[in-house]
Amino acid sequence: MVFKPPMFNDKEPTIEVENPPVAELETRVADALATNFGVDATDVTVVANGADITLTGTVLNAGEIERATEVAAAVTGVSSVRNLIRSGGFLH
């Protein structure tokens, strides 16, 4: 077996950005939701588009939906929160 180093168009591949800022912001918002006692974020998904956050998924009640918006908006770097979370009305 002959080993060849990985190449892309005759150039070695490089990593331009290991952890892009969007992924870092998504992680920080998801962590804030996961550690907040007012929201069961088990079924909540966080997506960042620049500094704008979109929340989707389900929570137990309307109070958790409102609290999720508050928690996400409080994270440094977030400029707006679009909350599409629905109330599932059931226990996990």
Sequence and secondary structure as in RCSB ss.txt:
>XXXX:A:sequence
MVFKPPMFNDKEPTIEVENPPVAELETRVADALATNFGVDATDVTVVANGADITLTGTVLNAGEIERATEVAAAV
TGVSSVRNLIRSGGFLH
>XXXX:A:secstr
       BTTB    S SS HHHHHHHHHHHHHHT TT  GGGEEEEEETTEEEEEEEESSHHHHHHHHHHHHTS
TT  EEEE  EE  S  
